[in-house]
Amino acid sequence: MMQIESLTVSMFGTNCYIAFCIKTREAVVIDPGAEGKNIIDKIKNLQLEIKYILNTHGHIDHIGANGKIKAEFNAPVLISEKDLEIYNNPGYGLGLVLKKQPMPDHFIAEGDSIKFGREELRVLETPGHSPGGVCFLSGKLLFSGDSLFAGSVGRTDLAGGSFDVLIKSINEKLITLPHDTIVYPGHGPATTIGAEAESNPFITASYL
């Protein structure tokens, strides 16, 4: 079973996840949005080998510590090419400025597999919050970024966002997953696909 540790970082309350293989201690860091030192300290305390830095999308609160993590562990940065423009201008629309982050090392797309130790994450493209938004799926564990939250969905009023596209992504890619799939979102508490299918007002309304 994949082990998951989380830290809530930045003034936006972003969830940064460290997912690792218990057997090999190989790991990935998902959305290191800020507070790089705290993330690095957590990784070192867990005695992990970071294989990849994964970004669900390019907004400032999800990539802000990429540079510090990469400098410390020399791990490649992976993101969708469709979010490259946002990645290069991550504070656009928010009135914020971020120090230039390292360019992505590889681009990821639908169906790609990211392997670390004996674990594997599959890429699901879920645009709408941003053009290149993705989720990461391993069995019945889903890292949903800012696509799906407990009781809500990602905002779509920033550059490249589309509510209709986001709801289509959720209905076609996420709500079709087993209902006992645990969802680890980019902000807020964990939930399940079943709970969101039954009571998330944005999703249930889309079926009316």
C-alpha positions as CSV (number, residue, x, y, z in Angstrom):
1,M,0.0,0.0,0.0
2,M,1.3,3.4,-0.9
3,Q,2.1,5.6,2.1
4,I,1.0,9.2,2.0
5,E,2.2,12.1,4.1
6,S,0.7,15.6,3.6
7,L,1.6,19.2,4.6
8,T,-0.6,22.2,4.2
9,V,1.5,25.1,2.8
10,S,1.1,28.7,1.7
11,M,-1.4,31.3,2.5
12,F,-3.8,29.4,0.2
13,G,-3.8,26.3,2.3
14,T,-2.5,24.1,-0.4
15,N,-2.1,20.4,0.3
16,C,1.3,19.1,-0.6
17,Y,1.5,15.3,-0.7
18,I,4.5,13.1,-0.4
19,A,3.6,9.6,-1.7
20,F,6.2,6.8,-1.3
21,C,6.8,3.1,-1.6
22,I,7.2,1.6,1.9
23,K,9.6,-1.1,0.6
24,T,12.0,1.0,-1.3
25,R,11.5,4.5,0.2
26,E,11.3,6.0,-3.3
27,A,8.8,8.8,-3.4
28,V,7.1,11.6,-5.4
29,V,6.2,15.1,-4.2
30,I,2.9,16.3,-5.5
31,D,2.2,20.1,-5.6
32,P,5.0,21.6,-3.4
33,G,3.3,25.0,-3.4
34,A,5.4,26.8,-0.8
35,E,7.5,26.4,2.4
36,G,10.2,24.3,0.6
37,K,12.3,24.0,3.8
38,N,9.4,22.3,5.7
39,I,8.8,19.9,2.8
40,I,12.5,19.1,2.6
41,D,12.7,18.5,6.3
42,K,9.7,16.2,6.2
43,I,11.3,14.2,3.3
44,K,14.6,13.9,5.1
45,N,12.9,12.8,8.4
46,L,11.1,10.1,6.4
47,Q,14.5,9.1,4.8
48,L,13.0,9.1,1.3
49,E,14.5,9.2,-2.2
50,I,12.6,11.7,-4.3
51,K,12.1,10.4,-7.9
52,Y,9.8,13.1,-9.3
53,I,8.2,16.4,-8.5
54,L,4.6,16.3,-9.8
55,N,2.4,19.3,-10.5
56,T,-1.4,18.8,-11.0
57,H,-1.4,22.2,-12.7
58,G,0.7,25.4,-13.0
59,H,-0.9,27.9,-10.5
60,I,1.4,29.7,-8.1
61,D,0.2,27.9,-5.0
62,H,1.0,24.4,-6.4
63,I,4.5,25.1,-7.9
64,G,6.0,27.7,-5.6
65,A,8.6,25.3,-4.0
66,N,9.5,23.4,-7.1
67,G,12.9,25.1,-7.3
68,K,13.9,24.4,-3.7
69,I,12.8,20.7,-3.9
70,K,14.6,20.2,-7.3
71,A,17.8,21.9,-6.0
72,E,17.8,19.7,-2.9
73,F,17.0,16.3,-4.5
74,N,17.8,16.8,-8.2
75,A,14.4,15.4,-9.0
76,P,12.7,16.1,-12.4
77,V,9.6,18.3,-12.6
78,L,6.6,16.9,-14.4
79,I,3.5,18.8,-15.6
80,S,1.2,18.9,-18.5
81,E,2.5,20.9,-21.5
82,K,-1.0,22.5,-21.8
83,D,-0.3,24.4,-18.5
84,L,3.2,25.6,-19.6
85,E,2.0,29.2,-20.2
86,I,0.4,29.3,-16.7
87,Y,3.5,27.6,-15.2
88,N,5.6,30.4,-16.6
89,N,3.2,33.1,-15.3
90,P,1.8,31.3,-12.2
91,G,0.5,34.4,-10.4
92,Y,-1.4,35.8,-13.5
93,G,-4.9,36.9,-12.4
94,L,-4.0,36.8,-8.8
95,G,-1.8,39.9,-8.6
96,L,1.1,37.8,-7.3
97,V,4.7,37.5,-8.4
98,L,6.7,34.3,-8.0
99,K,10.4,33.7,-8.4
100,K,11.1,31.9,-11.7
101,Q,10.8,28.2,-11.2
102,P,12.9,25.6,-13.0
103,M,11.5,24.6,-16.4
104,P,9.7,21.3,-16.5
105,D,11.9,18.3,-17.3
106,H,9.1,16.2,-18.9
107,F,5.6,16.8,-20.0
108,I,2.9,14.3,-18.9
109,A,-0.4,13.4,-20.6
110,E,-3.4,11.1,-20.3
111,G,-2.5,7.5,-19.6
112,D,1.1,8.1,-18.7
113,S,2.5,6.0,-15.8
114,I,4.8,7.4,-13.2
115,K,6.7,4.7,-11.3
116,F,8.6,5.0,-8.1
117,G,9.6,1.9,-6.2
118,R,6.8,-0.7,-6.4
119,E,4.2,2.1,-6.8
120,E,2.7,3.7,-9.9
121,L,0.5,6.7,-10.6
122,R,-1.5,7.0,-13.7
123,V,-2.2,10.4,-15.3
124,L,-5.8,11.5,-15.9
125,E,-6.3,14.8,-17.8
126,T,-9.0,16.8,-16.1
127,P,-8.9,20.3,-17.7
128,G,-11.3,23.0,-16.6
129,H,-9.6,24.6,-13.6
130,S,-6.7,25.2,-16.0
131,P,-6.1,23.9,-19.5
132,G,-3.6,21.3,-18.4
133,G,-5.0,20.2,-15.1
134,V,-4.3,16.6,-14.3
135,C,-5.1,14.1,-11.5
136,F,-3.0,11.2,-10.4
137,L,-4.6,7.8,-9.8
138,S,-3.2,4.7,-8.1
139,G,-5.8,1.9,-7.5
140,K,-8.4,3.5,-5.3
141,L,-6.3,6.6,-4.4
142,L,-6.8,9.8,-6.3
143,F,-4.8,13.0,-6.1
144,S,-7.3,15.4,-7.6
145,G,-5.4,18.8,-7.5
146,D,-7.9,21.6,-7.9
147,S,-10.3,19.6,-10.0
148,L,-12.4,18.1,-7.2
149,F,-12.8,19.1,-3.6
150,A,-14.9,17.8,-0.7
151,G,-18.2,19.4,-1.5
152,S,-16.9,21.7,-4.2
153,V,-14.9,22.0,-7.4
154,G,-12.0,24.2,-8.6
155,R,-12.6,27.8,-9.5
156,T,-12.8,28.5,-13.2
157,D,-12.5,32.3,-13.3
158,L,-8.8,32.4,-13.9
159,A,-7.1,32.4,-17.3
160,G,-7.8,29.2,-19.2
161,G,-10.6,28.1,-16.9
162,S,-13.9,26.7,-18.0
163,F,-16.7,25.5,-15.7
164,D,-18.3,23.4,-18.4
165,V,-15.0,21.8,-19.3
166,L,-14.3,21.1,-15.6
167,I,-17.7,19.5,-14.9
168,K,-17.3,17.4,-18.1
169,S,-13.8,16.2,-16.8
170,I,-15.2,15.3,-13.4
171,N,-18.2,13.5,-14.8
172,E,-16.2,11.5,-17.4
173,K,-13.0,10.8,-15.6
174,L,-13.6,11.0,-11.8
175,I,-17.2,10.2,-10.8
176,T,-16.9,7.0,-12.9
177,L,-14.2,5.7,-10.5
178,P,-15.2,3.2,-7.8
179,H,-17.1,5.0,-5.1
180,D,-14.7,3.9,-2.4
181,T,-11.8,5.7,-4.1
182,I,-10.2,8.1,-1.6
183,V,-9.8,11.6,-3.0
184,Y,-6.8,13.7,-1.8
185,P,-7.6,17.2,-3.1
186,G,-5.4,20.3,-3.6
187,H,-7.2,22.1,-0.8
188,G,-9.3,21.0,2.2
189,P,-10.0,17.5,3.6
190,A,-9.9,14.2,1.9
191,T,-13.2,12.7,0.7
192,T,-14.4,9.8,-1.5
193,I,-15.8,9.6,-5.0
194,G,-19.0,8.2,-3.6
195,A,-19.5,11.1,-1.2
196,E,-19.0,13.6,-4.0
197,A,-21.2,11.7,-6.4
198,E,-24.0,11.7,-3.8
199,S,-23.8,15.2,-2.3
200,N,-21.4,17.5,-4.1
201,P,-23.8,20.3,-5.4
202,F,-21.8,21.1,-8.4
203,I,-21.8,17.5,-9.6
204,T,-25.4,16.5,-8.7
205,A,-26.7,19.7,-10.4
206,S,-25.0,18.8,-13.6
207,Y,-27.2,15.7,-13.9
208,L,-30.4,17.7,-13.7
